[in-house]
Amino acid sequence: MSPMSLKVLLPYGIFAEASEVTEVVAETDAGAFGLLPHRLDCVAALVPGILIYHSQDEGERFIAVDQGVLIKAGPDVIVSVRHALAGTDLEQLRQQVTEEFLTLDEQERSLRSVMAKLESGFLRRFAGLSNDRRT
């Protein structure tokens, strides 16, 4: 059985690369599924969860991923997600995910607040322009 190569991509670059991968387990809306080297090519929409892979060089590895997409084409498996964290211990990875996503949640709340202020300011100015044209 010839092994696969795995690449995990983030919007700003390559998060992880592994060769000699013998198995990949990912999560979708329908549940978890596994990829072996001779599986047919496929595409899957991923949900936030744990991506597990087995490499002949590294053993079992875990990557916490945000939603994204997985593509298997021949021996290549490419995973593209917005956020990812890697670890070898599930408990440590769970703690990292909790801390990271709490920070992201706070940043997203702050960003939403700023965007709401910008939108309301834009709408007020736009309404003011409309009123100025009528007079």
C-alpha positions as CSV (number, residue, x, y, z in Angstrom):
1,M,0.0,0.0,0.0
2,S,1.6,3.3,-1.1
3,P,1.2,6.1,1.5
4,M,-0.5,9.4,1.0
5,S,0.8,13.0,1.5
6,L,-1.2,15.4,3.6
7,K,-1.1,19.2,3.5
8,V,-3.2,21.4,5.8
9,L,-3.6,24.9,4.4
10,L,-4.7,28.1,6.2
11,P,-5.6,31.4,4.4
12,Y,-2.1,32.8,5.0
13,G,0.0,29.7,4.3
14,I,0.8,26.0,4.9
15,F,0.0,24.9,8.5
16,A,1.2,21.3,8.3
17,E,2.7,18.8,5.8
18,A,3.2,15.1,6.3
19,S,4.4,12.4,4.1
20,E,4.1,8.6,4.5
21,V,0.5,9.0,5.7
22,T,-1.4,5.7,6.0
23,E,-4.7,7.0,7.3
24,V,-6.7,10.2,7.7
25,V,-9.9,10.6,9.8
26,A,-12.0,13.8,9.3
27,E,-15.4,15.1,10.4
28,T,-18.2,16.2,8.2
29,D,-21.9,17.0,8.8
30,A,-22.7,13.3,8.3
31,G,-20.1,12.2,10.9
32,A,-16.5,11.1,10.8
33,F,-15.0,9.2,7.9
34,G,-11.6,7.7,7.1
35,L,-9.3,7.9,4.1
36,L,-6.9,5.1,3.2
37,P,-4.4,5.4,0.3
38,H,-6.4,3.5,-2.2
39,R,-9.7,5.2,-1.6
40,L,-11.3,6.9,-4.6
41,D,-10.8,10.6,-5.0
42,C,-13.3,12.7,-3.1
43,V,-14.2,16.2,-1.8
44,A,-15.7,16.7,1.7
45,A,-16.9,19.8,3.6
46,L,-15.4,19.7,7.0
47,V,-17.0,20.9,10.2
48,P,-15.0,22.1,13.2
49,G,-13.4,19.1,14.9
50,I,-10.3,16.9,15.2
51,L,-8.5,15.7,12.1
52,I,-6.5,12.6,12.9
53,Y,-3.7,11.2,10.8
54,H,-1.3,8.3,11.0
55,S,2.2,8.8,9.5
56,Q,4.9,6.1,9.3
57,D,7.4,8.8,10.4
58,E,5.4,10.6,13.1
59,G,2.8,8.1,14.4
60,E,-0.6,9.4,15.3
61,R,-1.2,13.2,15.2
62,F,-4.1,15.4,15.9
63,I,-5.1,18.7,14.3
64,A,-8.0,20.7,15.6
65,V,-9.6,22.4,12.5
66,D,-12.3,24.9,11.9
67,Q,-14.8,24.4,9.0
68,G,-13.2,24.0,5.6
69,V,-12.8,21.5,2.8
70,L,-10.8,18.2,2.3
71,I,-9.8,17.1,-1.2
72,K,-8.3,13.7,-1.9
73,A,-6.7,13.4,-5.4
74,G,-4.6,10.4,-6.0
75,P,-2.1,10.1,-3.2
76,D,-2.5,13.7,-2.1
77,V,-4.9,14.9,0.6
78,I,-5.3,18.7,0.9
79,V,-7.2,20.2,3.8
80,S,-8.1,23.9,3.6
81,V,-9.4,25.5,6.8
82,R,-9.6,29.0,8.4
83,H,-8.0,28.0,11.7
84,A,-6.0,25.0,13.0
85,L,-4.1,23.9,16.0
86,A,-1.8,20.8,16.2
87,G,-1.0,18.5,19.2
88,T,0.0,15.0,20.1
89,D,-2.1,14.9,23.3
90,L,-5.9,15.3,23.0
91,E,-6.3,16.9,26.5
92,Q,-3.6,19.5,25.8
93,L,-5.2,20.1,22.3
94,R,-8.6,20.6,23.9
95,Q,-7.2,23.2,26.3
96,Q,-5.5,25.0,23.4
97,V,-8.7,25.0,21.4
98,T,-10.7,26.4,24.3
99,E,-8.2,29.2,24.8
100,E,-7.8,30.0,21.1
101,F,-11.5,30.0,20.3
102,L,-12.4,32.1,23.4
103,T,-9.9,34.7,22.1
104,L,-11.4,34.4,18.6
105,D,-14.9,34.8,20.0
106,E,-13.9,38.0,21.8
107,Q,-12.2,39.3,18.6
108,E,-15.2,38.5,16.5
109,R,-17.6,40.2,19.0
110,S,-15.3,43.3,18.9
111,L,-15.2,43.2,15.1
112,R,-19.0,42.9,14.9
113,S,-19.4,45.9,17.1
114,V,-17.1,48.0,15.0
115,M,-18.8,46.9,11.8
116,A,-22.3,47.7,13.2
117,K,-21.1,51.2,14.1
118,L,-19.6,51.7,10.6
119,E,-22.8,50.5,9.0
120,S,-25.1,52.7,11.1
121,G,-22.8,55.7,10.4
122,F,-22.9,54.9,6.7
123,L,-26.7,54.6,6.8
124,R,-27.1,57.9,8.7
125,R,-24.9,59.7,6.2
126,F,-26.7,58.1,3.3
127,A,-30.1,59.1,4.7
128,G,-28.7,62.7,5.2
129,L,-27.7,62.8,1.5
130,S,-31.1,61.7,0.4
131,N,-32.8,64.4,2.6
132,D,-30.4,67.1,1.3
133,R,-31.4,66.3,-2.4
134,R,-35.1,66.6,-1.6
135,T,-34.8,70.1,-0.2
